[in-house]
Amino acid sequence: ILMVTVHKISEELFFDSFDLIALHCNLECYAMAYHINQVVDITLKRAKHDLEIDSYSYPMYEYHDEVNEQGWFLIKNRIQVEENEVGDGLFQNSKTMKTKYFLEERKEINYLLKLWPESTIEIDKTVDAIRSVSKILMAYVLDIDSLKSKRNLIF
């Protein structure tokens, strides 16, 4: 008789605590990173590798604060991708542009700023500083537990 033991690990064990700030604006990634760097006094730089989710690449900027042992990650929530449209007739095998979202259930958000681990600095002060940028329409802390696609935020 072969005995097999199955061990299940709760997915909650994989979720480190972190803060997540939602940002609404029409800035390009590099401009967004620049403005955050100015008001929060950090140095977000383009990550060597974009964030890959379901074979789509989401641009990411990062900064590692060695003194406070804090990681800052700016992620673009909305990207345009070119996909082949297979069909019959006049438009067969044509290419179309589609919008993909890092957080599918929060399509209105343009960028996410993840602070990991949970902020050692006061998160409200960070949000207020970001709100001071005139080109940023809205900035607020997101409730991570309410997100369906929170798995995307584990990297």
N, C-alpha and C positions, 0 to 999 in steps of 0.2 A: 504494500500500500504506500502510495506516494503522498506525502503531506505537503501541502503548499500553504505558506503563510502570506497573507496580503497585508501590507502596511499602507494605510492612507494618511497622507499628510494634509492637514488643513491648509487651504490656500491663504488663510489669514496669516500664517506664519511667514509668507513671502512678502507681505506688504509692510515695508518699512514706513515709519511715520514721516511724512513730508508735507510741506505747504504747497498749495497750488494757487497761483494768481491768474485770473482770466483777464485778457487784454483785448480791447476793441479799438481798432484804428485801421487806417489805409496805408500804412507805411510799408516799405520793403523791409526784408529781414535785417539787412545791414544797418538801415536807418533806425529801426526799432532797437537793435542792440546798442547803437551809438547813444541814443537818447537815454536808455536805461543806465548805461555806463556813466553818463554825465550826472544824473540825479541821484544815483545810489552809490556812486563812487566804487564801482567794480570794473573789471575788464573782461566783458563777455567777448569771446572770439569764436570764429567759425570752428565747429568741431571737425576733427579729421574725417569722421564718418557721419553721414546723415543717419537719422533714426529710421530703420527699416521695419515697416508694419505691413503684413500681407503683400509683400513684394513692391510696396510703394515707399519712396524715400521722402521723408519730411525733414526740411532744413532745420539744423539745430546749432545753437551757439552755446558755449559753456564757459564757466569760470569756476576755479577751485580756490576757495579761501582757506589757505593752510592754517592761518592763525585761529580762526573760529571753527575749523573743520567743517566747512559748509560748501556744498556744491550748488551752483546756480545753473539752470538749463532753460534756455529760451527755445521753444518749439513752435513752428508754424502749424496751425491747426488745419488750414485749407490749402490744398495744392491742386494745380491743373495738370492732368495727365492726358496723353494722346493714346487713344485705343483704336484698334482696328474694328470696324463695324462689318460683320459678315452678313450679307443679304443678297437678294435677287434684284435684277433689274438695273436701272440706271446708276444707282449708288452702291453697287456691290463692292465689297472690299475697300470702302472708303474709311478715312481716318476721322475720328470725332474727338473733341476735347470734353473731358469729364472732370468734375470736381470730386475730390476725395477728401475725407476728413479724418484727422487723427482721433478726435473725440466725436464720433458719429452723432451722438445725441445732443451735442452742443455746437451746431453748425454756425451759430451767430458769433462765436468767438474767433478772433483772428490769430491770437498767439496765446501760449501758455508759458508761464514762468514757474518752474518747479524749483523749490528750495529744499534740499535734502542734506542731512536729516531735517526733521521739523526745525523750524527756524530758531537759532540761538539768539537772533536779534528780534526786536519787536516787529511782527509782521505788519501791524497797522501803520507803523512809520514808513515801512517800505512801500506799501500801497499808496500812502499819501504822497510820498516823493514821486512815485510814478505818475500819479494823477496830476502833478504839477506840470507835466509835459503837455503843452497845448494841443499837440497833434494826436494825443491819446484820448479817445472819446470816453472810455470807461475802463476802470481797473477795480477788481474786487477779488476777494478770497473765495475759492470754490470749495464746496463740501465734497470731499473725495468719495465718501461713502455713498453718495447719491449717484455716482457715475456708473454706467453699465460697462464702459470700456476702460475701466481703471487699470486693467492688465497692461494696456499700452504704456502706462506710466512707470512700469517697472523695467528699468534698464540700468 
